[in-house]
């Protein structure tokens, strides 16, 4: 009997650990007082058994039993492989925007 498990889609931000990737999931939320749409992101550590994920890949993760202290998610599939050059440019552009604020 398969339980309904939470699934998320996000972008891999780090793959420097063995069999673990950090996935950033972006959500748009409306501010309760000012009613402006605000971008909110959460990071999840997910289990990648075969170490196939690279930084910038878009992946689908599913909730699972606790695998370690802060790893409760598992990579189900790689939706889109990253263009390494494009991912680096996106990261640099994002860092520059954050620094300018």
N, C-alpha and C positions, 0 to 999 in steps of 0.2 A: 504494500500500500504506500504509494508515493504521497508525501505531504506537499502542500502548496508552500513553496519556498520563495523567499524574496529574490528577485533578480535585478541587477543593475547593469548599465552599460557605461563604460568610461574609458579613459585614455591612460595607458601605462606611463607613469612618471619616473619609476626607478625599477631596475632589475638587478641590483648589485648583490642581492642575497641569494643563497642557494635555494632553488625551488620556491621562491617567493617573489612576488611583484607588488609594487604599490600602485593602486589604481585610483585616479581622481575622477569622481563623478560630479558633474556640474548640474545644478538645478536652478530654475528661475522661480523666485518667490515674490509675492507682492508684500511690500512693507505694510504692516497693520495700521500705522498712523498716516503715513504720507502717500500710500497707494502707488508708490513707484515700484516698478519691477526691478528686483535686485538679483544679481547673479550670486549664487551660493555654491560652494564646492565642498565635498567631503572626500577624505582619503581612506581607502580600505587596503589592508594587506590581504593578498589572495594567494592561494597555493597554486603553483604552476609546476606540475609533476615533471614535465619533460623539458623545462627551461626553454620553451619555444618563443616566449614573448620578448619583445624588445621595446625600448623606450619609444613612445609615440604610437604604438599599436592601439587600435580600438578593440576592446575585448568585452565579452559578456561574462559576468560573474554571478554565482549563485551562493546563497547562504548555506552553510553546512555546520556540522558539529565543531566545537572548538578544537583547532589543530595545534594551537600554541597559546601563549598568553594573550596576544592580540591578533591572531589570525583565525577568522571565522568564515572566510569566503574561499571559493574555489573557482578557478578559471574554467569556463565551460567551452568557449570557442573564441577564436580570434576572428573578429568581424572584418577588420581591414588592417593589412600590414602597413607599417609606417614607411614613408619615403624619408630616409635618414636625413638627407640634406634639408628637406622641407620641415622636418620636425625640429632640427637645430635652429633653423631660421625662426620658426614660430616661438620656440623657447627664448631666443635672444630678444625677439620683439616684445614678448610678454614681460621679460625682466626689465627692459628699457621703459616700458609703460609704468611698471610698478615703481621704478626709481624716480620717474618724473613726477609722480604724485606727491 
